[in-house]
Amino acid sequence: MQRLPIRSLAALTAVCLAALTGCGTQTAGPGASAPAGHGGDRSIRAQKVMQLTEVHEGTGMTLLEGPVFDENGDLLVVDVTAPAGAPKVLRVDVGRKTSRPVHTDDRGAYTSAQFSPYDGRLYLTDFVHGDIVSLSPDGTDRRTFFSGPVDGAPMNPDDLAFDRDGDLYISDSRGMSEGKPIGRVVRIDREGRSATVLAGGLAAPNGISFDGRYRGLWVGELTENRVSYLLLDGKDTVASRHTAIRVDGGIARTDSIAVDADGNVYQALHGRPAMAVYDKHGDRLATVEVRGREAEGLESATNVAITPGGTRAYLTVSGPAGGFLYAFDAPGKGVRQSNGG
C-alpha cells in the first residue's frame, strides 16, 4: 500500500482499509524540530507525566487523542488506532499517574471525546465509519447517536464541539485522502435527529472549537495549514468566513484546536510534538514543546485539556516511542472549549 504523508488520520484510514494489518505512515524523523512559527513568541517546555500506551502490534501505531476531564477530575483519552480488544478509551488519574481501561469494541476508530452539556454522556467521533457514538460516563452503555450520510455524502467526523444547548458541531474531514477541499462543518441537533451542513469547501478540517462567547467557530484546515473563523448567525447559518491564522508549521500540520477562558487558541501540531498558542487576534503567544531527547520517537501533539477553572494543561503526545501524557502551565484558564473535542 502507498505510504501516506504526515497525518495521523490519513494513516489511520490506511490502517483500517488494510484491515488493521500494520501498514504505517511516512513521517518526519524522530524528534523533528522544525519551527512552528516566527516572531517573538516564548517557548513553554512540556513536562512528561507518564506513558499511557505502546505501539500496537496489530496496527503498527498508537495515537492518543481527545483528552477530557470528567466531573471527578479524572482525565479520559482515546487511542485512535487501538485494535479490537485493546483499550480505546482510558481513564487517567493524573495525580497518582495511573490509568485503566474504560471502553473497547471491535469497530470504532475514535478521534475525539467530549462530554455533552445536555445529557452528560461521553461522545466519540468514529473517523473511519462516520459514526457519532456516546457512552455513559463510566464507559458502558454504548449507543450510536448518529450514523449515515449528510446531504448525500458520508462523513469522516474528526473533532467535535458542543454549543451551550448540547447541539454538536463536527469537523467532517472529507477529501483528505484525495487532497480535495470538500470537507465540511456539520451541525447535528442534540437529539441526533437532523444534520445540517454549515460550511463546505474546507481543506480537510480537523480541529473545531467555539470562541469564548460562542459567537463563532475556529476550524483548522489541515491540508492548508490554516485556521478559519466562521461567524455564526443563529444555529444553522454562517454569516461570514475568513482565514484567521496561517500556521507556519514547516513539516508539521494543524491538528486539534482548543480555546481557553481568555479566548486564546491552542493549535496542536502533527509532525512535531508541539502546540502553537495564539490570542484571538492571531498574534503568536507561545509554542508548547517537548524538547531534547524526550522528543525522540514522538511525532505529534494532537490535543490538550486544561483543568477546568485552572491553568494546568495536559497534552496528548504520540509516535513510534508510544503514547504519552505531558503537562504545562497554560496562559489562560480551562473552560469547556479547552476540555475535550
N, C-alpha and C positions, 0 to 999 in steps of 0.2 A: 504494500500500500504506500502511496506517496506520503512522505513526511510533511507535516504542516509547519507553518511559521510559529513564532512565539505567541501562543494564545491558548489559555487553559481550556476554553470551551470548544475551540476548534479541535484541540487534541482530544477532548472528551468525546466529541462526536465521532472522531475517527476510531477511538477505542470502542465505543458502543456499536458502531457499524461493523466492526470486525469481531463482534460477539465477545468482546472483552478478552481477547486472546493475547493482549500485551503489546500491541503496536503503540508507538510513542510519538513524541513531538520533538522537533528540532528547535532548540532554544539557544540562547546565549550561554557562554561558558559559565562555570561556577563563579559566584561572587562578582558577576558583572557590575561595573560601577560607572556606567555612562551617566553624565549629568541629566537630571530630570528637569532642568530649567536654568535660567540665567538670572542675574540680578543679585541683590544683597540679601537674599533670604538666609535664615540661620539654619543650621543643621541640628536636629534632635536625634540623639542616639537611642535606639530602641534596645531594651534590656531583655535578655531571654528569660522567660518564666518557666517553660517546660516543653518537652517534646510530647506530642499527642499521638502521632501516627507514624508508621513506617511505610515505605513503598509497598504496594500490594503486588504479590506475585501474579495474580490474575489479570491485572490491568497495567502493570508496569509503572504506576503512578500513585501518588497521593496528592490531594489538593483540598486544603481546608478553606472554608468559606462561611459567610453568613453568621458571624458571631453576634449573639443577642443575649442580654441579661433577662432572667425571669424575675418574678416577684420576690423570690427568696434570695436573690443576689447571685445565683449560680449562672455561669456562662454556658450557653449552648452553642455548638458549632456543627457544621455539616462537613462531611468528607465526600466531595463530588464524585470521585472515581472509585469509591469503595464497592467491591463486588457483593453479590448476594451473600448474606450470612455475616459479613463484616459490618461493624457499626457505621451507619450512615448519618446518625445524629449522636453526638456525645455531649455529656454534661460535665462541666469542669468546675471544681472548687478552686478558685484562683488563690485563696488564702492557704489552703493545705497543699496545693499543687497536686491534686489528684483528679482523675477523670474516670467516668464509667459510661458504658453504652446506654443509649436511651431508645434507639429505634433502628431496625434494619428491615429490609424487604427485598424481594427479588426483581424489582422493576426500576425504582427511582434513581435518577441521576440529579441530585438536588444541588442547586447552585446558590440558594439564598434561604434565609429563615427570618421570620418576624412574627411577633405576637399581634393579634388583632385587637384594637381597642373596642371592638363591638362584642365579640363573643369570648375573648381571652384565649382562643386556641392558637397553636403554633402553625403558621402557614409556610409551606415549602414550594419552591418552583422546580419542576422537573424539566430541565432543558431539553432533553432528548425526546421525551414522549409528549411534550406540550401540555402537561397537566399542572394544575394547582392543587396541592394536597394539604390537608390540615390534620393535625394531631392534637390530642388533649395535652395539657402541659406536662404530664408525666411520660409522654411518648407513646401512649396507647391510643386506641380508637381511631385508626387511620381512616380518613374519608377522602374521596375525590371531590373537591369543591367545584372544579371547573375542568372541562376537557373538550377538545374538538376545535374545529376551525373557527376563525373570526373573519367575517367578511369573505368567506370562501377560501381562506388561506390558513394552514396550520401555524401554530405558534412555536417559537423557541423561547419560552419565558426564561429570562436570565435573573434579574433582580426585581424587587417589588417595594412599593411604598404605600402606606395607608394614609388616607385623609382622616380628619377628626371623627367622621361618622362611621369609619370602618370600611369604606369602599377601597378597592385595590387599584393601584396604578402599576402596570407591568412594562418593563423594557423587553420588547419582543425582538430578539436578535436575529431575525430572518436575514438571509443574504450573506451571512458570514463566510460560509464555505465557498460561495460563488463570487465573493468580492463585489457584490452589488448593493447599492444603497436602497434596500427595500425593507429595512427594519421599521418598527412601529412602536408607539406608546399606546397601550391598550388599557382602558378602564373597565373594570368588572365591578358591578354593584355588590354590596356586602352579602347579599343572599345568593350570589352566583347565578342569577337568572338572566342577566343581559350583559353583553360585552360590546364596547364601543371603541373604534379606532380614533384616538385623539390626534395623532400625528403620524405621518408616513414619510417615506423617502429618507429615512435615517440610516447612517452608516454603522451597522452592527451595534445598536445601542446596548449598553451594559449597565453601568451604574445609574440609579434613579433615586432622587430624594426631593422632598418638598423643601422650599426655603423656610426661613424662620417664621414667616407669617402665613404660611400655607397659601400664598398667592400664586406661586408658580413652581415649576419643576426644573431641577438641574438634571440633565441627561448626558451621560458620557457616550460619545460615539467612537468606538474602539478603532475602526479602520481609518479614521481621520485624525485620531489623537486630539479631539476637541471636546469641550463641554458646551452644550447648547442650553439656553434658558427658554422655557416655554411659559409665557404668562397666560394664566387661565382666566377665562371669563365664564364663571359658573363651573359645574362639574364636567360638562360634555363638550366644551368649546375652548380651543386655544386662540387667544386674542392676538398673540404675536409670538414670533420665534426668532432667535438670533444666536450667533456664535458668541459665547460669553468668555470662554477661556480657551486658548490654544496651548496645549501641553507639549513642551519641547522635551520629549521623552527619550530621544536617541533610539536605542534598540528596544526600549520599553514602550508599552501601550497602556491606554487607560482601562482600568478595571472598575471596581465598585466605587460608589460615592456615599459620603456621609456628611451631615451638616450639624454643627454644634449650636449652643444657645445664643452665641453671638452672630450666627449666620455664616461662619467660616465653612468653607468647602474642603473636604478631605478627599483627595483623588488618589485611589490606590493604583499601583503600577504592576503590570505583568511583564516580566522580563528583567526585573530588578527588585530586590527585597527592600522596597522603599515606598513612601507615600508623600505626595505633594499637598501642601496646605495653602489655600488661597482665602483672602477675605471676599466679601460679597461683591466687591468691585473688580475682582480679578487680579488683585495685587498678590504676588507670591509672599507668603509669610514665613514658611519653613519647609524643610524637607526632613521627614522622619525616615531613618535608615538603619539597617543592620550593617555594622561595619566590620572591617578586618577579617580575621579568619572565620568568625562566626558566619559571614556571608557565603562562605564556600558551600556549594551544593544547594543554595537557596536561590530561587529564580522568580519568586513573585510574592508580593504582599497584597492579598486580594481584598481585604475589608477590615473594618475597625468597629469596635464597640466601646463607647466612652461611658464610664459608670454614670448612671442617671443621677443628676444633681452634683456630680463630682467631675474631676478632670483626669482621673486615672483611666488610661485608654489601653485597649488590648487589641493587638494586630495579629491576624492570621497570616502565617508565612509558610511557604512550601517550596519543595524542589526535590532533586534526587537524594538529598540528605534526610528527607522526611517532612512531616508536618509539625509546625511549631507554633507556640503562642509567645509573642513578645509584648512588652509593656512600655509605655512612655507617658509623660505628662502632657496632656493636650492643651492648646492655647485657650480653649473655651470649655464650658461645662456640657455634660451629656444631656441630651433630650431624646425624644422618640426618634427623630431623624438621624441620630447617631447611635441607634440601638437596634441593629438588625437591618435586613434588606440586602 
